[in-house]
Amino acid sequence: MAYHPFRNLGLKFLSIAIAGLLWLVVAGERVVERVLRAPVEFQNLPSGLELVGIPPDTVEVRLRGSSGALSRMVSGDMAAVLDLRTARPGRRLFHVTASQVSVPYGIEVVQVGPSTITVEFEVTGTRMVPIEPAVEGTPAAGFAVTKVTSEPATVEVTGPESALRRLSAAVTEPVSVTDESRSVKEIVTIGVPDATLRLRSPQTAVVTVTIAPKQP
């Protein structure tokens, strides 16, 4: 088939015109700067260490780019990533540089603040603690709670050693005995009140609340 350079000439001119218009739009955008807050992501925490305290969860990032690109930027489009593989127990300092902030293509990170973040670490420990079942409500008139038991009676908890030393017992979801005249047995979830601690494995307990007539 013979080549006809002038075939579809109108479409070719239209394509060139559109490409030129797009180039003018992009080239005509001003280069501006904008400040956003980026979430801090912690990676590669060594096994056997716990991150404690309340480390900064965001940093302030000054960005440079076209006005159109920056106007579409939101905090979720970037993140400051801290590599914790060199962490050890105690209070440690980590630098936050522009190269550690991930941003979309065409956006430049000008400055990060603060440039240094303090993070505290503790050794991970484990401890067996008793389970204290929670009971709520009042039995029927003439009846009283005489005994509360849990099966299992203890549970293994793990987390920062300082928090483990403060922990006296694990807790359960409350078992209601409101207006009951017979013993109550329920399967409930076990938990710990300190958010830095966790059960070795998710676990439930069978709580038995013995209810008997009040003694005269």
Secondary structure, DSSP 8 states (H G I E B T S, - for coil): ----TTTTHHHHHHHHHHHHHHHHHHHHS-EEEEEEEEEEEEE---TTEEEES---SEEEEEEEEEHHHHHT--GGG-EEEEE-TT--SEEEEEE--GGGEE--TT-EEEEEESSEEEEEEEEEEEEEEEEEEEEES--STTEEEEEEEEESSEEEEEEEHHHHHH---EEEEEEE-TT--S-EEEEEEEE-S-TT-EESS--EEEEEEEEEE---
